[in-house]
Amino acid sequence: MTVIVTRKPGGVTQLFNTETGRVTYKCKAESAYMLIEAFGGIVRFNQKGSIATVTGHVTSLESCDVIKEGGSSYKEALSAIISAHKDFVQKVTDSYQKEIQELENKLSNV
């Protein structure tokens, strides 16, 4: 069994089982939001350890809610997603910048 683990913005981790085609999203933060197409809206992970699972056409949610477009909290959730993506991109950028700097320092010492 092979599972591909991918970090997502907002404290969400994606686990993809290559044998079963099962995709599971887990929340590492106390709460998080994520646009997940299979659920037709924004999934709100209500607590740490919340799980959203997609396998083929079968979907399930544990401690999660789906916020549909037009719902009262959709705009707030979308704003939270945008903010989480910006934070995530900045952290990834900073990490790569640091790695580049270390490699350049190594190169200058060669």
TASUL-V536632 format. One record per residue. N is the residue number from 0. OMEGA is omega in radians with two decimals (none if undefined). BURIAL is 1 if it has 16 or more other C-alpha atoms within 10 Angstrom, else 0. Layout:
BEGIN
n omega burial
N OMEGA BURIAL
N OMEGA BURIAL
END
This chain:
BEGIN
n omega burial
0 3.09 0
1 3.09 0
2 3.10 0
3 -3.10 0
4 -3.14 0
5 3.06 0
6 3.12 0
7 3.11 1
8 3.03 1
9 3.10 1
10 3.11 1
11 3.09 1
12 3.10 1
13 3.07 1
14 -3.14 1
15 3.10 1
16 -3.05 1
17 -3.14 0
18 -3.06 0
19 -3.06 0
20 -3.11 0
21 3.08 1
22 3.12 1
23 3.07 1
24 3.12 1
25 3.14 1
26 3.10 1
27 3.14 1
28 3.11 0
29 3.07 0
30 -3.13 1
31 3.08 1
32 3.08 1
33 3.04 1
34 3.10 1
35 -3.02 0
36 -3.09 0
37 -3.12 1
38 3.06 1
39 3.12 0
40 3.13 1
41 3.07 1
42 3.07 1
43 3.08 1
44 -2.97 1
45 -3.13 1
46 3.08 1
47 3.14 1
48 3.09 1
49 -3.07 1
50 2.97 1
51 -3.06 1
52 3.10 1
53 3.05 1
54 -3.09 0
55 -3.14 0
56 -3.13 0
57 3.12 0
58 3.08 0
59 -3.12 0
60 3.02 1
61 -3.12 0
62 3.13 0
63 3.02 1
64 3.03 1
65 3.10 1
66 -3.12 1
67 3.08 0
68 -3.10 0
69 3.10 0
70 -3.04 0
71 -3.11 0
72 -3.11 0
73 -3.11 1
74 3.12 0
75 3.14 0
76 3.13 1
77 3.07 1
78 3.11 0
79 3.11 1
80 3.12 1
81 3.13 1
82 3.14 0
83 3.11 1
84 3.11 1
85 3.10 0
86 -3.11 0
87 -3.14 1
88 -3.14 0
89 3.13 0
90 3.11 0
91 3.12 0
92 3.13 0
93 3.14 0
94 3.13 0
95 3.11 0
96 3.12 0
97 3.13 0
98 3.10 0
99 3.14 0
100 3.13 0
101 3.11 0
102 3.10 0
103 3.09 0
104 3.11 0
105 -3.14 0
106 -3.13 0
107 3.11 0
108 -3.11 0
109 none 0
END
